[in-house]
Amino acid sequence: MDLNLDALWMPFTANRDFKQAPRLVSRAEGMHYWTPDGRQILDGTAGLWCVNAGHARPRIVAAIARQAAEMDFAPPFQMGHPLAFELAHRLQRYAPAGLNRVFFTNSGSESVETALKIALSYHRVRGESHRTRLVGRERGYHGVNFGGTAVGGIGGNRKAFGSSLSGIDHLRHTHDLTRNAFTRGQPAHGAELADDLERLVALHDATTIAAVIVEPMAGSTGALMPPKGYLERLREICTRHGILLIFDEVITGFGRLGAPFAAQHYGVTPDILTTAKGLTNGCVPMGAVFVQQGIHDAFMQGPPTAIELPHGYTYSGHPLACAAALATLDTFDDEGLLTRGAQLQSVLEDALHSLRGLPHVIDIRNTGLVGAIEFEPRPGAPGRRAFEVFQSCWDAGLLVRATGDNIAISPPLIVGASHIDQIAATLRAAILTLT
Ligand SMILES: Cc1ncc(COP(=O)(O)O)c(C=O)c1O
């Protein structure tokens, strides 16, 4: 293929290294990608945690094409179109209890910014404008915009971009290999780490804290499952101090853990919940922020002609995205995909944990259709072992995700047992080549 690679500055990519030996895909269907020269690649990552129903599903493709012909764009400010209302109404069916108001965005990063701004603004409309602090967590990933970068807790994503926002704090992360290595499902130890929030309350006073944002399962940092009791404790502390709890479910939303949302899987309900990715099966960029009705209603005061929330995007509720999302939800429903992760959890769990004992493997963890393998960092070259496994898997026809010293697995929810066998066998062979 005669392709000039120079002009494109690729995101989150080692550009020079990539362009020496590009990994290109040009077609996708079901559980697979194909390279431009026709090599088949098993998708072990649902694209980038988003193609939950598998690739190129005809119903979704047709819905997008139909909508593009019917109405390509509608302005979302002071105007509306039926599909956006239909989708918001439909999403109530899947949302955790009470989270029945929906604001549309175009990405996970925008969902996070929207959630943080709603939280700050909510306190203000209630006369508590002193609540301005935002609390994230170490190793958290909340996208790449300024708010998400500020509450995010992955050092490498923060250090290049100046002094960040002010008024931000972080809870400690929950990853504890000493006590929890090789846990299946939720780790037993670490609920007490939620008490870090009490420490911040003591330091700053609760009345200065607007919201805490966490991923219920921290995905991008290498699939860290919440310790048993941790989310419950965080919920309780937030409620006691009037602090809003935001769950960032950009990865966990739409079936990844075996329930529609992690909030339902773990039985803990936040005040605000961010999504994107699986909402449209990755076909058209879209995000959605779910909000407790009471929070929404607090804004619906004052003169009815006033704009209640001065926030939104040109493409909020884009017609093509709405059409894709509605067809995606139909597909999820018809095929029972939002709970399929619960049925297949033990298959993926056994397959991944069978790799325990291989050289350099220091942890394996899993829940639903997510798993991660962590490697001992190579001295002087952190992250290289995971990257080499990623490259070997690619060479052998499997796409996995390398993040730090972890390999994350998150196949489309249509995955079958034979695909899981292939994932485990390919990983085993790749790990055995590590030095
Ligand atoms: C938890 C979480 N929040 C936010 C984002 C950002 O989403 P996007 O890349 O669509 O902006 C991601 C992306 O992986 C994510 O995992």
The ligand as an SDF file (V2000), in Angstrom:
LIG
                    3D

 16 16  0  0  0  0  0  0  0  0999 V2000
  -12.7930    6.3570   32.1400 C   0  0  0  0  0  0  0  0  0  0  0  0
  -12.5380    7.1890   30.9300 C   0  0  0  0  0  0  0  0  0  0  0  0
  -12.9350    8.4640   30.9210 N   0  0  0  0  0  0  0  0  0  0  0  0
  -12.7600    9.2490   29.8540 C   0  0  0  0  0  0  0  0  0  0  0  0
  -12.1650    8.7640   28.7210 C   0  0  0  0  0  0  0  0  0  0  0  0
  -11.9480    9.6660   27.5410 C   0  0  0  0  0  0  0  0  0  0  0  0
  -12.7370    9.2860   26.4910 O   0  0  0  0  0  0  0  0  0  0  0  0
  -12.4390    9.8700   25.0060 P   0  0  0  0  0  0  0  0  0  0  0  0
  -11.1510    9.2770   24.5650 O   0  0  0  0  0  0  0  0  0  0  0  0
  -13.6400    9.4100   24.2240 O   0  0  0  0  0  0  0  0  0  0  0  0
  -12.3920   11.3420   25.1360 O   0  0  0  0  0  0  0  0  0  0  0  0
  -11.7460    7.4370   28.6760 C   0  0  0  0  0  0  0  0  0  0  0  0
  -11.1000    6.8920   27.4660 C   0  0  0  0  0  0  0  0  0  0  0  0
  -10.5870    5.8000   27.4500 O   0  0  0  0  0  0  0  0  0  0  0  0
  -11.9280    6.6320   29.8150 C   0  0  0  0  0  0  0  0  0  0  0  0
  -11.5040    5.3650   29.8450 O   0  0  0  0  0  0  0  0  0  0  0  0
  1  2  1  0
  2  3  1  0
  2 15  2  0
  3  4  2  0
  4  5  1  0
  5  6  1  0
  5 12  2  0
  6  7  1  0
  7  8  1  0
  8  9  2  0
  8 10  1  0
  8 11  1  0
 12 13  1  0
 12 15  1  0
 13 14  2  0
 15 16  1  0
M  END
$$$$
